[in-house]
């Protein structure tokens, strides 16, 4: 008997990642989730200007095991991710409706706890000429228990406690650099979000945090430092890093 909980993948922030594939030279907003072991388990990238995007599932080795094209124009396509408790994608529910018309397709892809593709089924719907539902023949089924974990969002916040105006940014090594954020003395800003299934984790060790001021010719990289862990608010928790 299968026991599982439903979990929808929701875009809750913006992370700037490498430009790739058909999205070259476009401005891209991306969101990632991670395995508890540290590797990336999923990625959704969108280009606001073209209303298009790409979604990917990764295995523990970092290889892409499945990829989908997303769109909100002409072909309406959406994707929902579900997760294993170790952060791996357990299911991906992809819905496609050309021109928002009478026909649509829903494809459910299943993955194991390593992020490897297991199986897939597709259902076609025609609202003008609905097909009668035919029950599937009974067949032996392997008993499986799937425990899906809720997404937890860990936020890195920079607090400017110096006496000057500064600009800050945070990004994963090897990825595109985001825009600078201006902070006056005493101001704070959320600069990065790390999303994992089931746990909170300090984002600081996974990113470069840079600070500059004045002409911007000198950029200071903040090294490992003690962060203040704020009280979680639901499934969001903030880690405050102070710049002095």
N, C-alpha and C positions, 0 to 999 in steps of 0.2 A: 504494500500500500504506500502510495507516494504522499508525503506530507511536505508542503512547502508554503511559504508566505509570499505574497505579492509585493514587489518593490519596483517602483517606477524610477527611471533615471531622469533626473531633473537638472537642467543647466542652471547652476546657482552662482556663477561668477565668470570671470574672464581670465584665461591664462594664454599668453602668447607663445606659440610653439613654432617649429620650423615650417617654412613654406615648402610644399611638396606637391607632386603629381599635377592634376589639372588646375590646382589652385595657385600655381606659380604667379608671382607678381601681384596677387590680390591681398588685400588686408584681411587677415584671418583672426577670428576669435575661437579659441579652443578650450576644451575642458577634458581633464584626465581623471581616471581612477587608478588605484594601485593595488597590487598584491600586498599582503601583510609582509611578505619577504622583501618588498621594496620595489619590484619592477612594475612597469605600467601594465594595466590589465585592459583598459579601454581608452578610446580617444574620440571625441566628437569635435570637428572643426567646421565652422561656418563662415561664409563671406557675406556680410550684411549688404554689400552693394549689389550682388547678383542673386541673393536669396537661395544660395546653393551651399552644399557642404558634403563632407565625407565622414563616415563613422567607421571605426576599426575596433576589432578585438585582437588582443595579443596573448600569446602564451608565456609561460615562465621564462623562456629563453629570449623573449623580446621579439619573436617573429609574429607577423600579422597572420592570423588564422581565418579572418573573415573581414569583408569590407563592403560597405553600402554607400550609395549616393543619396543625398538628402536634398529636398527641394520644396519650396513653397510657391512655385510658379509653374504653370503648364502641367507638370506631373507633380501632384501633391504626395510627398513621401515623408513619413515620420518613423522614428525608432524609439523603442523603450528597452532599456537594459535591466536585467535582474542579476543578482550577484550571489555567489557562494560566500560562506562565512570567512574564507581566506582571502576575499577580494577578487577572485576570478569571476568572470562573467559566467553565469549559469544559463541564461536564456537571453535571446535578442528577438524582440517582436517587431517586425518590419511591415509597415502598411504603405501601400502604393495605390494611388488613384489617378490615372491619366486625365488631365484637364478637370479634375474633380468630378468626373462623369459618372455614368451609371455602373461602370465596372470597377472593381477594386480587388486587390490581392493582399492577403495577410500571410506572411511567412514567419514561422517560429523556428529559430535555430537553437540547438542545445549544445552546451559545452561542458567539459569535465572540469575538475578542480585545478587542472594544469593549464586551462584555457584552450585546450584542444577541441576542435569541432567533433561532435558526436553524431548528430542527426538533424534532419530538417523536414518540416511539413508545410505545405502551402494550401490555403483555402481561397477559392475565387468566388466573388459575389457579384451578382447581376441584379440590380434593383428593379430593372424593367421586366426581365424574364427570370425570376428566381428559380434556381434548380432545386428539385426535391432533395432533402437530406437523406442520404442512404447510410444506414449504420454500418460501421466497419465490422468485418468478420472477427469473431473472437480469436485471440491467439495468446499463447503463453507470454507472460510479461515478467521481466526481471524486477524483483522488488528493489526499490531505491528510496532512500530518504534524503531529501534535499533540504538543508537548513540555509535559508537566505538571510543575509544580515543587512540592516539598514545602513545607509550611507552616513558617515560622520565627516564633517567639514572642519578642518583645522586651519585657522586663519593666522597669518603672520602680520602683526601690526607694528609699525615703526612710530616711536614717540620722539619728537625733537625737543630735547631738554637743553640744547645749546643756546647761545645768545645770538645766533645768526640765522638768516633764512637759508634753507638747504633744499636740495632736490634729491629724491630717493627713488630707487626702483629695485625689484627683486626678480630673478629669473633662474630657471634651471640651466646648468652648464650645457653648452652646445645648442641652446635654443635661441630663437630670435629675441632681441632685447625689447622690452616694453617701453612706453613713453615714461619720462621723468614725472614725478609727482612733487609739487612744490609744498614745502612745510615751513610755516613761520615758527618762531620760538613758542613752545607750548602746544603746538598742534600735533595731531596723530593721523595716520592713514593706514588702511589695510592694503598691503602690497602683494599678497600671495595667498592662495588657497590650496590646500592639499586634501584630496578627497579619498577616503578609504572605507571599506566595508567593516562596520562593527567596532572600530577603535578610533580614538584621537591620537595624533602624533605630531610632535613639534616640527613644523616645516623647515625651520632654519638650517639644519644640517644638509638639506637637499637643494638649497638655492644659494646663489650669490646675491648679497645685499650690498648695493653701491650707494654712496653718498657723495654729492658734489655741491659746490657753492660758487658764487661769483661768476667768473667767466666760464666755468665748467672745464677748464684745462686740466685741473687736478681732480681725479676720481679716487675716493677712498673706499676700499672694500672692507666691510665690517667682518672681522673674524669671528670664530665661535665665542659666544657670550651667554651669560645667564639670562634667560627670558622669564618674564613673569607670566604664570599660567592663570588666566582669569577663569571665573566660574562658568562652566558650560551653560549655554542657553539652548535647551532642546538638543538637537544634533549638530550644534555649532559650538566651537570652543576657540577662544582667542589667545594667542601667545604674543605678549608685548615685548618688543626689543627697544631699549632706550639708547638713543644717540646723544652724547654729551659733548 
